[in-house]
């Protein structure tokens, strides 16, 4: 199981994964979670990214001027994925992906992504 694609609720140890997922992964990760290893947990969004990162960097002693320079050096990691989802997802594949991460939507009280409604015929909870 590639931990990059693991629901965050499992990765952080907030929710116990299904037995089949836990059996194929790092036992230490699932028995203790990763949340205690972090100093900050931030829900990133484009609208608040700069303010959130300035706050995190300030809390670890990075000067504001240095933090601003650092944030300006971003590598263009914005992939534009939100605008591409209609090319890559069908109604069925979007429902399957939403199902895989349903534990994150409920644990973190995440809103449905706006692009889901844009898919022709998408219905929440379709299996």
C-alpha positions in Angstrom: 0.0 0.0 0.0 1.5 3.3 -1.1 1.2 5.7 1.8 1.0 8.7 -0.5 -2.5 7.5 -1.5 -3.6 6.4 2.0 -6.5 8.2 3.5 -5.1 10.8 5.9 -7.4 9.6 8.7 -5.5 6.2 8.6 -2.1 7.8 8.1 -2.5 10.0 11.1 -3.8 7.2 13.3 -7.2 8.8 13.9 -9.2 5.9 12.5 -8.2 2.3 12.4 -8.0 1.0 8.8 -9.8 -2.1 7.5 -7.9 -5.3 8.4 -6.9 -5.9 4.7 -5.3 -2.4 4.4 -3.5 -2.7 7.7 -2.1 -6.2 6.9 -0.4 -4.9 3.8 1.2 -1.8 5.4 3.6 -0.7 8.0 2.4 -2.2 11.4 4.1 0.6 13.3 2.3 3.3 11.3 -1.1 1.7 12.0 -0.5 0.9 15.6 0.7 4.4 16.5 -0.2 6.7 13.7 1.9 9.6 12.6 0.0 12.5 14.2 2.3 12.7 17.3 5.3 13.2 14.9 4.0 16.6 13.6 4.3 20.0 15.1 1.6 21.5 12.9 -1.5 20.1 11.1 -2.9 22.5 8.6 -5.7 22.1 6.1 -4.2 23.6 3.0 -6.3 25.5 0.5 -5.4 27.9 -2.2 -7.3 30.7 -0.6 -5.4 30.5 2.7 -2.1 28.9 1.7 0.2 31.9 2.0 -1.3 33.0 5.4 -1.1 29.5 6.8 2.5 28.9 5.7 3.6 32.3 7.0 2.0 31.4 10.4 3.7 28.0 10.4 7.1 29.4 9.4 6.8 32.2 12.0 6.1 29.6 14.7 9.4 27.9 14.1 11.3 31.1 14.1 11.6 32.0 10.4 11.7 35.7 9.9 8.7 37.1 7.9 10.9 38.5 5.2 12.6 35.2 4.7 9.3 33.4 4.7 8.0 35.7 2.0 11.0 35.1 -0.1 10.7 31.3 0.4 7.0 31.4 -0.6 7.9 33.4 -3.7 10.3 30.6 -4.8 7.5 28.0 -5.0 8.3 25.6 -7.7 5.0 26.0 -9.6 3.7 22.9 -8.0 0.2 24.0 -8.7 -0.9 21.3 -11.2 -4.2 22.7 -12.3 -5.7 19.4 -11.4 -9.0 20.9 -10.4 -9.5 22.1 -13.9 -8.6 18.8 -15.5 -10.8 16.4 -13.5 -13.5 16.2 -16.1 -11.0 14.9 -18.6 -9.8 12.2 -16.3 -12.8 11.2 -14.2 -16.0 9.5 -15.3 -19.1 9.5 -13.0 -18.2 6.0 -11.9 -14.5 6.6 -11.3 -15.2 9.8 -9.3 -17.7 7.8 -7.2 -15.0 5.1 -6.6 -12.4 7.7 -5.6 -14.8 9.4 -3.4 -15.6 6.1 -1.8 -11.9 5.3 -1.1 -11.5 8.6 0.8 -14.9 8.7 2.5 -13.2 8.2 5.8 -11.3 11.5 5.3 -14.5 13.3 4.3 -16.2 12.2 7.5 -13.2 12.4 9.9 -12.1 15.9 8.8 -15.6 17.1 7.9 -14.5 18.0 4.4 -16.9 19.5 1.9 -17.6 17.7 -1.3 -15.2 19.0 -4.0 -17.0 21.4 -6.3 -15.9 19.5 -9.4 -17.9 16.4 -8.4 -21.1 18.2 -9.2 -19.8 19.2 -12.6 -19.5 15.6 -13.7 -22.4 14.6 -15.8 -24.8 12.6 -13.7 -22.6 12.3 -10.6 -24.5 11.4 -7.5 -23.0 11.4 -4.0 -22.6 7.9 -2.6 -22.9 6.0 -5.9 -21.1 2.7 -5.7 
